Amino acid sequence: MPIIQAHENGCRIALKVVPGASRDRIAGPLGERLKVQVRAAPEKGKANRAVCDLLASALGVKRGDVAVVRGQTRPEKDLAVRGVGPTAASRRLGLG
């Protein structure tokens, strides 16, 4: 399964999230997921919000256009992004 797939009005991105990191960053591909590190702790949705903020900024979309659609309480997450197709998302994230 590819890291980025077409999804309703945009794309879906498979992530491996590492909370509590020293800085927020997109680390790169890790198997079939994109590894993302955030400083926020994995409590009360803080890490999820940080991940959405980071991806929205990297993809050039509004924060409201990015949402966790699977894995809210797990390190393996799927994000839905509106307004950016898989090809553009891959390019903006440096994956292709």
CORWO-V735238 format. One record per backbone hydrogen bond with DSSP energy under -0.5 kcal/mol. NH is the residue of the N-H (numbers start at 1). CO is the residue of the C=O. If there is no record, write none. Layout:
# CORWO-V735238
nh=[NH;NH]
co=[CO;CO]
This chain:
# CORWO-V735238
nh=[5;7;10;11;12;13;14;15;15;16;17;18;19;20;21;25;27;27;28;30;33;34;35;35;36;37;38;43;46;47;49;50;51;52;53;54;55;56;57;58;59;60;61;65;66;67;69;69;70;74;77;77;78;79;80;81;82;83;89;90;91;92;93;94;95;96]
co=[12;10;7;81;5;79;3;13;77;34;75;36;17;40;38;37;25;35;35;33;30;14;28;33;16;25;18;41;43;41;45;46;47;48;49;50;51;52;53;54;55;56;56;62;63;80;67;78;78;71;15;75;70;13;67;11;65;9;85;86;87;88;89;91;90;90]
